Amino acid sequence: MILLGLVGQLAWTIENMYLNVFIYNTITTDPNVIATTVAASAIAATCATMLVGAWSDRARTRRPFIAFGYIVWGVLTALFGVIRPGGTALAQIAAAAVAVVVLDCLMSFFGSGANDAAFGAWVTDSTVPANRGRVEGVLAVMPLLAMLLVFGALDGLTQAGEWLLFFGIVGGVTSVVGIVGWFLIRDAGTIAPPAEGYLSSVVHGLKPASVRENPRLYVLLAGWAVMGTATQVFIPYLIIYIQRYLKIDGYAIVLASVLILASVISVLGGRVIDRVGKVRAILPAVGVMIVGLVGMFFARDMLAVIVVGTVMMGGFMLSAAAFGSSVRDATPADRVGMVQGLRMIAMVLIPMVLGPFIGAAVIVGANETYVDLGVVKQVPTPWIFAAAAIVAALTVLPMAALRRLPAAAPEPLAEVEA
């Protein structure tokens, strides 16, 4: 679980953060190109998760989907390094931008099929309500740990412009782990396939009747979508903001410090979430993230960014763990793979379609620029954190609606003991 979770997040770190830096540094500084790339990949990822999740339910196995998907995922990630605009003409820049978007969609399709659909379903198959808070607390750390590993081991390659080697290393590691995963993964014997046909099972979660049957699941997903949208207002532009607006040369030190401290908070917080209750922990965790976002709006020096950044990312990880474990508890036993598609709509599609464009609008509206080799370039401003805090505060609306629903059924004693 740790190996597949970590390496999957290594690849997602490249897609979610460094691909944006790659576009900004080598193709165009237009934030709308970054927003378009993020949104298109989110749509591809969601489609893949819905299709592969339902397929793995019917096949009653997650193993081949994970292993084969990771192998192809790695190969496609490595191919980013060969994309370059042939010159400075607008048509050449546009062609390179289109190539990045298309490749990103392909990579996201296979990556999400393997990681979000098959691996996500396998985690649900392999856990019980009594330990899901702890498991989600550990899995929530993986994106941060992956960022830390990339920053520490590979960031120098990006600063030197060695993008081919950079993407090649991460892609190669992802493919190798796919091969290893074939021998390590053991399917749970409890996978229950749905009764209807494949296409019906793919769209089952989108039917109004499904919403009426599982209202708590859908309200939780709505809350997760709001929280996720808040994070995507600033995350695609975070490294660029630290580099270009704050002018902190040692941004890798800042990010490494924040990621280590936030990871500790997440792992310890996962156990607390199991004790106090997963749903009950959601709003306090989101509140911690909002405090950090407000702090980031005012922070200007390295130490201040580390302190409030830790609060922000720690709250984000705790929120993700609380939402993730709550959704797993509310997942019907015969729809585990299908629900991964709904999770993707909530945690990827909606946030990555709305969030980056909100951030881009804020950046364009602030109109902060700098001149690099005679070229005027836009730069992210602190207002992306203020906008993210406002969006995050809206999480209170679906959580208030959740309180009006009937309480969840008590967990079976046998599962708690397990």
C-alpha positions as CSV (number, residue, x, y, z in Angstrom):
1,M,0.0,0.0,0.0
2,I,2.8,2.4,0.9
3,L,4.9,1.6,-2.1
4,L,2.1,1.9,-4.7
5,G,0.7,5.0,-2.9
6,L,4.0,6.8,-2.7
7,V,5.2,6.1,-6.3
8,G,1.7,7.0,-7.6
9,Q,2.0,10.3,-5.9
10,L,5.5,10.8,-7.3
11,A,3.9,10.7,-10.8
12,W,1.0,13.0,-9.7
13,T,3.5,15.5,-8.2
14,I,5.0,15.8,-11.6
15,E,1.6,16.2,-13.2
16,N,0.1,18.5,-10.6
17,M,3.0,20.8,-9.9
18,Y,6.1,20.4,-12.0
19,L,4.3,20.1,-15.3
20,N,3.0,23.6,-14.6
21,V,6.5,24.8,-14.0
22,F,7.6,23.1,-17.2
23,I,4.9,24.9,-19.1
24,Y,5.7,28.2,-17.5
25,N,9.5,28.0,-18.0
26,T,9.7,26.4,-21.5
27,I,6.4,27.1,-23.4
28,T,4.3,30.1,-22.1
29,T,3.7,32.1,-18.9
30,D,0.0,32.5,-19.7
31,P,-1.8,31.1,-16.6
32,N,-4.8,30.1,-18.7
33,V,-2.7,27.5,-20.5
34,I,-1.9,26.0,-17.1
35,A,-5.5,26.1,-16.1
36,T,-6.6,24.5,-19.4
37,T,-4.0,21.7,-19.0
38,V,-5.2,21.0,-15.4
39,A,-8.9,21.0,-16.3
40,A,-8.4,18.7,-19.4
41,S,-6.4,16.2,-17.5
42,A,-9.0,16.2,-14.7
43,I,-11.7,15.3,-17.2
44,A,-9.6,12.5,-18.7
45,A,-8.8,11.2,-15.2
46,T,-12.4,11.2,-14.1
47,C,-13.5,9.3,-17.2
48,A,-10.8,6.7,-16.7
49,T,-11.7,6.2,-13.0
50,M,-15.4,5.7,-13.8
51,L,-14.6,3.2,-16.6
52,V,-11.8,1.3,-14.9
53,G,-13.5,1.3,-11.5
54,A,-16.7,-0.3,-12.8
55,W,-14.6,-2.7,-14.9
56,S,-12.6,-3.9,-11.9
57,D,-15.8,-4.4,-10.0
58,R,-17.1,-6.8,-12.7
59,A,-13.7,-8.5,-13.1
60,R,-13.5,-8.9,-9.3
61,T,-9.8,-8.1,-9.4
62,R,-7.7,-4.9,-9.1
63,R,-4.3,-6.4,-9.6
64,P,-3.9,-6.3,-13.4
65,F,-5.4,-2.8,-13.7
66,I,-2.9,-1.5,-11.1
67,A,0.2,-3.2,-12.6
68,F,-0.4,-2.6,-16.3
69,G,-1.7,0.9,-15.6
70,Y,1.4,1.9,-13.7
71,I,3.7,0.6,-16.4
72,V,2.0,2.6,-19.2
73,W,1.7,5.6,-16.8
74,G,5.4,5.7,-16.4
75,V,6.1,5.5,-20.1
76,L,3.8,8.4,-20.9
77,T,5.3,10.5,-18.1
78,A,8.8,10.1,-19.5
79,L,7.6,11.4,-22.9
80,F,7.0,14.9,-21.6
81,G,10.7,15.5,-21.7
82,V,10.7,15.5,-25.5
83,I,8.2,18.3,-26.0
84,R,9.7,21.7,-26.9
85,P,8.4,24.6,-29.0
86,G,10.3,24.8,-32.3
87,G,10.8,28.5,-31.9
88,T,9.2,31.7,-30.5
89,A,6.4,32.1,-33.1
90,L,2.9,32.0,-31.8
91,A,2.0,28.9,-33.9
92,Q,5.0,27.0,-32.6
93,I,4.2,27.8,-29.0
94,A,0.5,26.8,-29.5
95,A,1.6,23.5,-31.1
96,A,3.8,22.7,-28.0
97,A,1.0,23.7,-25.7
98,V,-1.5,21.4,-27.5
99,A,1.0,18.5,-27.4
100,V,1.4,18.9,-23.6
101,V,-2.4,19.0,-23.1
102,V,-2.9,15.8,-25.2
103,L,-0.1,13.9,-23.6
104,D,-1.2,15.0,-20.2
105,C,-4.7,13.7,-20.9
106,L,-3.3,10.3,-22.0
107,M,-1.1,10.1,-19.0
108,S,-3.9,11.1,-16.6
109,F,-6.2,8.5,-18.2
110,F,-3.8,5.5,-17.5
111,G,-2.6,7.0,-14.2
112,S,-6.1,7.5,-12.8
113,G,-7.3,4.1,-14.0
114,A,-4.4,2.5,-12.2
115,N,-4.1,4.6,-9.1
116,D,-7.4,6.4,-8.4
117,A,-9.7,3.6,-9.7
118,A,-8.0,0.2,-9.1
119,F,-5.6,1.1,-6.3
120,G,-8.3,3.3,-4.5
121,A,-10.8,0.4,-4.7
122,W,-8.1,-2.1,-3.5
123,V,-7.5,0.1,-0.4
124,T,-11.2,0.1,0.4
125,D,-11.3,-3.7,-0.1
126,S,-8.4,-4.2,2.2
127,T,-9.5,-2.0,5.1
128,V,-12.3,-1.8,7.6
129,P,-14.1,1.2,9.3
130,A,-12.0,0.8,12.5
131,N,-8.7,1.5,10.7
132,R,-9.5,3.7,7.8
133,G,-8.7,7.0,9.5
134,R,-5.2,5.7,10.2
135,V,-4.8,4.4,6.7
136,E,-6.1,7.6,5.1
137,G,-3.8,9.6,7.4
138,V,-0.8,7.7,6.0
139,L,-2.0,7.8,2.4
140,A,-2.7,11.5,2.8
141,V,1.0,12.0,3.6
142,M,2.1,10.4,0.3
143,P,1.6,13.5,-1.9
144,L,3.7,15.5,0.6
145,L,6.4,12.8,0.8
146,A,6.4,12.5,-2.9
147,M,6.9,16.3,-3.3
148,L,9.7,16.1,-0.7
149,L,11.5,13.4,-2.6
150,V,11.1,15.2,-5.9
151,F,12.3,18.5,-4.4
152,G,15.3,16.9,-2.7
153,A,16.4,14.6,-5.4
154,L,15.3,16.0,-8.7
155,D,14.6,19.8,-8.3
156,G,18.2,20.6,-9.4
157,L,17.4,19.0,-12.8
158,T,14.5,21.3,-13.4
159,Q,16.5,24.4,-12.4
160,A,19.2,23.3,-14.8
161,G,16.6,22.7,-17.6
162,E,17.2,19.0,-17.7
163,W,13.6,18.2,-18.3
164,L,14.2,15.0,-20.4
165,L,16.2,13.4,-17.5
166,F,13.7,14.7,-14.9
167,F,10.6,13.2,-16.5
168,G,12.6,10.1,-17.5
169,I,13.6,9.2,-14.0
170,V,10.1,9.6,-12.5
171,G,8.5,7.7,-15.5
172,G,11.0,4.9,-15.2
173,V,10.4,4.5,-11.4
174,T,6.6,4.4,-12.0
175,S,6.9,1.7,-14.6
176,V,9.2,-0.5,-12.5
177,V,6.9,-0.3,-9.5
178,G,4.1,-1.4,-11.8
179,I,6.1,-4.6,-12.6
180,V,6.8,-5.1,-8.9
181,G,3.2,-4.5,-8.0
182,W,2.2,-7.5,-10.2
183,F,4.0,-9.8,-7.7
184,L,3.1,-7.9,-4.5
185,I,-0.6,-7.2,-4.9
186,R,-3.2,-9.7,-3.5
187,D,-6.8,-9.1,-4.3
188,A,-9.3,-9.2,-1.4
189,G,-11.7,-12.1,-1.5
190,T,-14.6,-9.9,-0.7
191,I,-15.1,-8.1,-4.1
192,A,-18.8,-8.2,-4.9
193,P,-19.6,-7.5,-8.6
194,P,-22.8,-5.5,-9.4
195,A,-25.8,-7.4,-10.9
196,E,-26.4,-5.1,-13.9
197,G,-24.4,-4.8,-17.1
198,Y,-21.1,-2.9,-17.4
199,L,-22.4,0.4,-18.9
200,S,-25.2,0.5,-16.3
201,S,-22.7,0.1,-13.5
202,V,-20.5,2.9,-15.0
203,V,-23.3,5.4,-14.8
204,H,-25.0,3.9,-11.7
205,G,-23.6,6.6,-9.4
206,L,-24.9,9.4,-11.6
207,K,-28.5,8.3,-11.4
208,P,-30.9,10.3,-9.1
209,A,-32.0,7.0,-7.5
210,S,-28.5,6.3,-6.4
211,V,-28.3,9.8,-4.7
212,R,-31.6,9.0,-2.9
213,E,-30.3,5.6,-1.7
214,N,-27.0,7.0,-0.4
215,P,-27.5,10.6,0.6
216,R,-24.7,10.7,3.1
217,L,-22.2,9.5,0.5
218,Y,-23.1,12.3,-1.9
219,V,-23.2,15.1,0.6
220,L,-19.8,14.0,1.8
221,L,-18.6,14.1,-1.8
222,A,-20.0,17.6,-2.3
223,G,-18.1,18.8,0.8
224,W,-14.9,17.2,-0.5
225,A,-15.4,18.9,-3.9
226,V,-15.6,22.3,-2.2
227,M,-12.5,21.7,-0.1
228,G,-10.6,20.3,-3.1
229,T,-11.6,23.4,-5.2
230,A,-10.1,25.6,-2.6
231,T,-6.7,23.8,-2.8
232,Q,-6.6,24.0,-6.6
233,V,-7.0,27.8,-6.5
234,F,-3.4,28.0,-5.3
235,I,-1.5,24.7,-5.6
236,P,-0.9,24.9,-9.4
237,Y,0.8,28.2,-8.9
238,L,2.5,27.6,-5.6
239,I,6.1,27.0,-6.7
240,I,5.9,29.9,-9.2
241,Y,4.6,32.2,-6.4
242,I,7.4,31.3,-4.1
243,Q,10.0,31.7,-6.8
244,R,8.8,34.7,-8.6
245,Y,6.7,36.8,-6.2
246,L,8.4,36.1,-2.8
247,K,11.8,35.8,-4.6
248,I,12.9,33.0,-2.2
249,D,15.8,31.3,-3.9
250,G,15.7,28.4,-1.4
251,Y,12.1,27.5,-2.1
252,A,13.1,23.8,-1.9
253,I,14.0,24.3,1.7
254,V,10.7,26.0,2.4
255,L,8.7,23.3,0.7
256,A,10.8,20.5,2.3
257,S,10.3,21.9,5.8
258,V,6.5,22.4,5.3
259,L,6.1,18.9,3.8
260,I,7.9,17.1,6.6
261,L,6.0,19.0,9.4
262,A,2.7,18.6,7.6
263,S,3.3,14.9,7.1
264,V,3.8,14.4,10.9
265,I,0.6,16.3,11.5
266,S,-1.3,14.1,9.1
267,V,0.0,10.7,10.4
268,L,-0.7,11.7,14.0
269,G,-4.0,13.3,13.1
270,G,-5.2,10.1,11.4
271,R,-5.3,8.3,14.7
272,V,-7.2,11.2,16.3
273,I,-9.7,11.1,13.4
274,D,-10.5,7.5,14.2
275,R,-11.0,8.3,17.8
276,V,-13.1,11.5,17.6
277,G,-15.0,10.5,14.5
278,K,-14.3,11.0,10.9
279,V,-17.2,13.3,10.0
280,R,-16.8,15.3,13.2
281,A,-13.2,16.0,12.3
282,I,-13.9,17.5,8.9
283,L,-14.8,21.1,9.8
284,P,-12.0,21.6,12.4
285,A,-9.5,20.3,9.8
286,V,-10.8,22.6,7.2
287,G,-10.7,25.4,9.7
288,V,-7.0,24.8,10.3
289,M,-6.4,25.0,6.5
290,I,-8.2,28.3,6.4
291,V,-6.0,29.7,9.1
292,G,-3.0,28.7,7.2
293,L,-4.3,30.2,4.0
294,V,-4.9,33.5,5.7
295,G,-1.4,33.4,7.1
296,M,0.1,32.7,3.7
297,F,-1.6,35.9,2.4
298,F,0.5,38.0,4.9
299,A,3.7,35.9,5.0
300,R,6.7,37.3,3.1
301,D,9.9,35.8,4.5
302,M,11.1,32.2,4.6
303,L,10.4,31.5,8.3
304,A,6.9,32.9,8.2
305,V,6.1,30.9,5.0
306,I,7.3,27.7,6.7
307,V,5.2,28.3,9.8
308,V,1.9,29.2,8.1
309,G,2.6,26.9,5.2
310,T,2.8,24.0,7.7
311,V,-0.6,25.0,9.2
312,M,-2.1,25.3,5.7
313,M,-0.8,21.9,4.3
314,G,-1.4,20.1,7.6
315,G,-5.0,21.3,7.6
316,F,-5.3,20.2,4.0
317,M,-4.0,16.7,4.7
318,L,-6.2,16.3,7.8
319,S,-9.2,17.4,5.7
320,A,-8.4,15.0,2.9
321,A,-8.0,12.1,5.5
322,A,-11.3,12.9,7.2
323,F,-13.2,13.2,3.9
324,G,-11.5,10.1,2.4
325,S,-12.2,7.8,5.3
326,S,-15.7,9.1,5.7
327,V,-16.5,8.4,2.0
328,R,-15.0,4.9,2.3
329,D,-17.3,4.2,5.3
330,A,-20.3,5.4,3.3
331,T,-19.4,3.3,0.2
332,P,-21.8,0.4,-0.7
333,A,-20.0,-2.9,-0.6
334,D,-21.0,-3.9,-4.1
335,R,-20.0,-0.5,-5.6
336,V,-16.5,0.0,-4.4
337,G,-14.9,0.4,-7.8
338,M,-17.8,2.6,-9.1
339,V,-17.5,4.9,-6.2
340,Q,-13.9,5.7,-7.1
341,G,-15.3,7.4,-10.1
342,L,-17.5,9.5,-7.9
343,R,-14.5,10.3,-5.7
344,M,-12.7,11.5,-8.8
345,I,-15.5,13.8,-9.7
346,A,-15.4,15.3,-6.2
347,M,-11.7,15.4,-5.5
348,V,-10.3,15.9,-9.0
349,L,-12.8,16.9,-11.8
350,I,-14.7,19.7,-10.0
351,P,-11.7,21.1,-8.1
352,M,-9.3,21.0,-11.1
353,V,-11.8,22.5,-13.5
354,L,-12.9,25.3,-11.2
355,G,-10.0,25.9,-8.9
356,P,-7.2,26.7,-11.4
357,F,-9.4,29.1,-13.4
358,I,-10.4,30.9,-10.2
359,G,-6.7,31.2,-9.5
360,A,-5.9,32.3,-13.0
361,A,-8.6,35.0,-12.9
362,V,-7.2,36.3,-9.6
363,I,-3.7,36.4,-11.0
364,V,-4.8,38.2,-14.2
365,G,-6.9,40.6,-12.1
366,A,-4.0,41.5,-9.8
367,N,-1.8,42.2,-12.9
368,E,1.5,41.7,-11.2
369,T,4.3,41.3,-13.8
370,Y,8.1,41.2,-14.0
371,V,10.5,41.5,-17.0
372,D,12.7,38.5,-17.9
373,L,15.1,39.0,-20.8
374,G,12.9,41.8,-22.2
375,V,9.7,39.7,-21.9
376,V,6.9,40.9,-19.6
377,K,5.5,37.9,-17.6
378,Q,2.6,37.6,-15.2
379,V,3.3,36.3,-11.7
380,P,0.9,34.9,-9.0
381,T,0.1,37.1,-6.0
382,P,-1.0,36.5,-2.4
383,W,-4.6,37.0,-3.4
384,I,-4.7,33.4,-4.6
385,F,-4.6,32.4,-0.9
386,A,-7.4,34.8,0.0
387,A,-9.6,33.4,-2.7
388,A,-8.8,29.8,-1.6
389,A,-9.8,30.7,2.0
390,I,-13.2,32.1,0.8
391,V,-13.9,28.9,-1.2
392,A,-12.8,26.6,1.7
393,A,-15.2,28.4,4.1
394,L,-18.1,27.2,1.9
395,T,-17.4,23.7,3.1
396,V,-19.7,24.5,6.0
397,L,-22.7,24.4,3.7
398,P,-22.7,20.7,2.7
399,M,-21.6,19.7,6.3
400,A,-24.6,21.5,7.7
401,A,-26.8,19.6,5.2
402,L,-25.1,16.3,6.4
403,R,-26.2,17.0,10.0
404,R,-29.9,17.0,8.9
405,L,-29.6,13.5,7.4
406,P,-30.2,10.3,9.4
407,A,-27.2,9.2,11.3
408,A,-25.0,6.5,9.8
409,A,-25.7,2.9,10.9
410,P,-23.3,1.7,13.7
411,E,-20.3,-0.2,12.6
412,P,-20.5,-4.0,13.0
413,L,-18.6,-5.3,16.0
414,A,-16.8,-7.9,14.0
415,E,-15.4,-5.3,11.6
416,V,-14.3,-3.1,14.5
417,E,-12.5,-6.0,16.1
418,A,-10.8,-6.8,12.8
